[in-house]
Amino acid sequence: MNSLLIYSITATSLFTIGLMGLAAHPNLIRKIISLNIMAGGVFLFLISLAYHPDDPGVDPVPQAMVLTGIVVTISATAFALCLARRITEITGSSRLEDKPEDTDS
């Protein structure tokens, strides 16, 4: 079993765990954490693709993409946390629930 296979399986597992958390939990903070776990899986997969067993060096393009992705993920997480805080202040709850709309009949 080579390192590419181990890293790819781990990356897929992380992405799947994050996707399950995103779908299963109505809490906004847990959804944000799940998105970060999914991003970690994508980053790990990209880094595993940068390594070629035949070449002595490592491809720098996926590494640059991962570094850029980390910066974007941190910014998006900060923005999402600000939005979650604002939603909690307005609604009094940090959960996303389906509520029927009020209709005047």
C-alpha positions as a Markdown table, in Angstrom:
| # | Residue | x | y | z |
|---|---|---|---|---|
| 1 | Met | 0.0 | 0.0 | 0.0 |
| 2 | Asn | 1.6 | 3.2 | -1.1 |
| 3 | Ser | 1.3 | 6.7 | 0.4 |
| 4 | Leu | -0.9 | 8.0 | -2.4 |
| 5 | Leu | -3.5 | 5.4 | -1.7 |
| 6 | Ile | -3.4 | 6.0 | 2.1 |
| 7 | Tyr | -3.7 | 9.8 | 1.6 |
| 8 | Ser | -6.5 | 9.4 | -0.9 |
| 9 | Ile | -8.5 | 7.1 | 1.3 |
| 10 | Thr | -8.0 | 9.5 | 4.2 |
| 11 | Ala | -9.0 | 12.5 | 2.1 |
| 12 | Thr | -12.1 | 10.8 | 0.9 |
| 13 | Ser | -13.0 | 9.8 | 4.4 |
| 14 | Leu | -12.6 | 13.3 | 5.7 |
| 15 | Phe | -14.7 | 14.7 | 2.8 |
| 16 | Thr | -17.5 | 12.1 | 3.5 |
| 17 | Ile | -17.5 | 12.8 | 7.3 |
| 18 | Gly | -17.8 | 16.5 | 6.6 |
| 19 | Leu | -20.6 | 15.9 | 4.0 |
| 20 | Met | -22.5 | 13.8 | 6.5 |
| 21 | Gly | -22.1 | 16.5 | 9.2 |
| 22 | Leu | -23.3 | 19.1 | 6.8 |
| 23 | Ala | -26.4 | 17.2 | 5.9 |
| 24 | Ala | -27.2 | 15.8 | 9.4 |
| 25 | His | -26.9 | 18.8 | 11.7 |
| 26 | Pro | -29.2 | 21.8 | 11.7 |
| 27 | Asn | -26.8 | 23.8 | 14.0 |
| 28 | Leu | -24.9 | 26.6 | 12.0 |
| 29 | Ile | -21.6 | 26.2 | 13.9 |
| 30 | Arg | -21.6 | 22.5 | 13.2 |
| 31 | Lys | -22.3 | 23.1 | 9.5 |
| 32 | Ile | -19.3 | 25.5 | 9.4 |
| 33 | Ile | -17.1 | 23.0 | 11.1 |
| 34 | Ser | -18.3 | 20.3 | 8.6 |
| 35 | Leu | -17.4 | 22.6 | 5.7 |
| 36 | Asn | -13.9 | 23.0 | 7.1 |
| 37 | Ile | -13.5 | 19.2 | 7.5 |
| 38 | Met | -14.5 | 18.8 | 3.9 |
| 39 | Ala | -12.0 | 21.5 | 2.8 |
| 40 | Gly | -9.3 | 19.6 | 4.8 |
| 41 | Gly | -10.1 | 16.5 | 2.8 |
| 42 | Val | -9.9 | 18.3 | -0.5 |
| 43 | Phe | -6.5 | 19.9 | 0.5 |
| 44 | Leu | -5.1 | 16.5 | 1.6 |
| 45 | Phe | -6.2 | 15.0 | -1.7 |
| 46 | Leu | -4.6 | 17.8 | -3.7 |
| 47 | Ile | -1.3 | 17.4 | -1.8 |
| 48 | Ser | -1.4 | 13.6 | -2.3 |
| 49 | Leu | -1.7 | 14.3 | -6.1 |
| 50 | Ala | 1.4 | 16.6 | -6.0 |
| 51 | Tyr | 3.7 | 13.7 | -5.2 |
| 52 | His | 5.0 | 11.5 | -8.0 |
| 53 | Pro | 7.0 | 8.4 | -7.0 |
| 54 | Asp | 9.0 | 8.5 | -10.2 |
| 55 | Asp | 10.1 | 12.1 | -9.9 |
| 56 | Pro | 12.5 | 13.2 | -7.2 |
| 57 | Gly | 10.7 | 16.5 | -6.8 |
| 58 | Val | 7.1 | 17.5 | -5.9 |
| 59 | Asp | 4.8 | 19.4 | -8.3 |
| 60 | Pro | 4.5 | 22.9 | -6.9 |
| 61 | Val | 1.2 | 23.8 | -8.6 |
| 62 | Pro | -1.1 | 21.7 | -6.3 |
| 63 | Gln | 0.8 | 23.0 | -3.3 |
| 64 | Ala | 0.2 | 26.6 | -4.4 |
| 65 | Met | -3.5 | 25.8 | -4.9 |
| 66 | Val | -3.7 | 24.4 | -1.4 |
| 67 | Leu | -2.0 | 27.4 | 0.2 |
| 68 | Thr | -4.4 | 29.7 | -1.7 |
| 69 | Gly | -7.4 | 27.5 | -0.7 |
| 70 | Ile | -6.4 | 27.6 | 3.0 |
| 71 | Val | -6.4 | 31.4 | 2.9 |
| 72 | Val | -9.8 | 31.5 | 1.1 |
| 73 | Thr | -11.2 | 28.9 | 3.6 |
| 74 | Ile | -10.1 | 31.0 | 6.6 |
| 75 | Ser | -11.7 | 34.1 | 5.1 |
| 76 | Ala | -14.9 | 32.2 | 4.3 |
| 77 | Thr | -15.0 | 30.7 | 7.8 |
| 78 | Ala | -14.6 | 34.1 | 9.4 |
| 79 | Phe | -17.4 | 35.5 | 7.2 |
| 80 | Ala | -19.7 | 32.5 | 7.9 |
| 81 | Leu | -19.1 | 32.8 | 11.7 |
| 82 | Cys | -20.0 | 36.5 | 11.5 |
| 83 | Leu | -23.2 | 35.6 | 9.6 |
| 84 | Ala | -24.0 | 32.8 | 12.1 |
| 85 | Arg | -23.6 | 35.2 | 15.0 |
| 86 | Arg | -25.9 | 37.7 | 13.3 |
| 87 | Ile | -28.5 | 35.1 | 12.6 |
| 88 | Thr | -28.4 | 34.0 | 16.2 |
| 89 | Glu | -28.8 | 37.6 | 17.4 |
| 90 | Ile | -31.8 | 38.2 | 15.1 |
| 91 | Thr | -33.6 | 34.9 | 15.5 |
| 92 | Gly | -32.4 | 33.8 | 19.0 |
| 93 | Ser | -31.4 | 30.4 | 17.7 |
| 94 | Ser | -28.4 | 29.0 | 15.9 |
| 95 | Arg | -30.4 | 26.2 | 14.2 |
| 96 | Leu | -31.7 | 26.0 | 10.7 |
| 97 | Glu | -35.2 | 24.7 | 10.9 |
| 98 | Asp | -38.0 | 24.4 | 8.4 |
| 99 | Lys | -40.8 | 26.6 | 9.5 |
| 100 | Pro | -44.0 | 27.0 | 7.6 |
| 101 | Glu | -44.6 | 30.5 | 6.3 |
| 102 | Asp | -47.4 | 32.6 | 7.8 |
| 103 | Thr | -50.2 | 32.8 | 5.4 |
| 104 | Asp | -53.2 | 34.9 | 6.0 |
| 105 | Ser | -56.2 | 33.0 | 4.7 |
